[in-house]
Amino acid sequence: MDGNRRETIPTNLRLLIVIEEIARAGVPVTPTTVNAELGLPKPTIHRLFSTLEEEGFLQRDLDGRTYSPGPRLRQMAGSVLSSLRIRTARQAILKRLSREIGETCNIALPDRDAMIYLERVETEWPLRIQLPTGTRVPFYCTASGKMYLSSLTPNHLKSYLSGTDMVRRTENTICDPDRLLGEVKEIRRNRYSLDREEFMDGMIALAVPIQDVNGRLMATLSFHAPRPRFDAETAVRFLDPLRRTAEELSLLVSA
């Protein structure tokens, strides 16, 4: 932000501009780092952060210094993504992908400690796995969750691995932090994530990132299928249509 703009930010826009800078950063921030762009008086930027924290738009991280989007800001972002115009187009795109793959397709958003299903289109097969919109699923044992973990910085990933109780959900659940770290590194290289019956017995899933205008993970696109119809090798064959659709969804939100 240039010097002239810094001096002319209207008082009633300052909270919105702070939120905009936090969203642009895409990582936990401090008032000082945000103010490097805004150039507001020091007491003002701290007062704005305090207000946003008190109202639930920001929350302080464990280190006591940095801030991340709070529940109200995350809910607001989800509501924007669920607006009628976007949702109508998104449903049409998901339906086309579901017909091509023949399985249930999902869009999920990362929340504080889980992925939340924002949108889904069910397969027409009578044998299907029910994970309705609004379902929260763990990061460590789902395709969408592990895809999100691969987007974290090393420090934040380390904090997650050391602080999460990895409950064993199936025989295939990865509960060892070092092993999960190795898997996440591989996901980061391959740019896709598999759930090999780690979250639920008999379920295979494949996920790819949906990116924002800055190339950061905004959400995930995935499909899941019962083990009798799919294995991991079969799932990976649908990477190309999954990635094309993720790019289309990314452009839809950015338009």
Disulfide bonds with the S-S distance in Angstrom:
none
